[in-house]
Amino acid sequence: MNKKNWTANWDDNSIVIENGWDWSGNCEEKVTINGEVIQSRSYDMTDVSVKRAVGTTFTMRFGEDNVTVVMGSAWYLFGTACRIMVNGKFVGGDRIVLFAKESLTK
């Protein structure tokens, strides 16, 4: 599986975002904060709409913080990008993320 990871830190917290896919269409997305898996999704790219497969926004609470992870296409369209925000403030990843429209809330 081809995997890409992004990390960020804020207020003594650490977040790791993992995104992976293989040529069979299997995909994985995982959000881990301080070693605990907060959000995880595995799917077959052929079973979902193109809109959902190319971009997702995860919004979740972690303690008093609102954490938003935006996954989508990189600006050059052939890679994956991820923007990590806490309470609306950019804390890590890529500043430009394309096609992230679908929202998953936990």
HELIX and SHEET records of a PDB file:
HELIX    1   1 MET A   45  ASP A   47  5                                   3    
HELIX    2   2 VAL A   50  VAL A   54  1                                   5    
SHEET    1   A 4 ASN A   2  TRP A  10  0                                        
SHEET    2   A 4 ASN A  13  TRP A  21 -1                                        
SHEET    3   A 4 ASN A  26  ILE A  33 -1                                        
SHEET    4   A 4 GLU A  36  ASP A  44 -1                                        
SHEET    1   B 5 LYS A  89  GLY A  93  0                                        
SHEET    2   B 5 THR A  80  VAL A  86 -1                                        
SHEET    3   B 5 ASP A  65  SER A  73 -1                                        
SHEET    4   B 5 THR A  56  PHE A  62 -1                                        
SHEET    5   B 5 GLU A 102  THR A 105  1                                        
END                                                                             
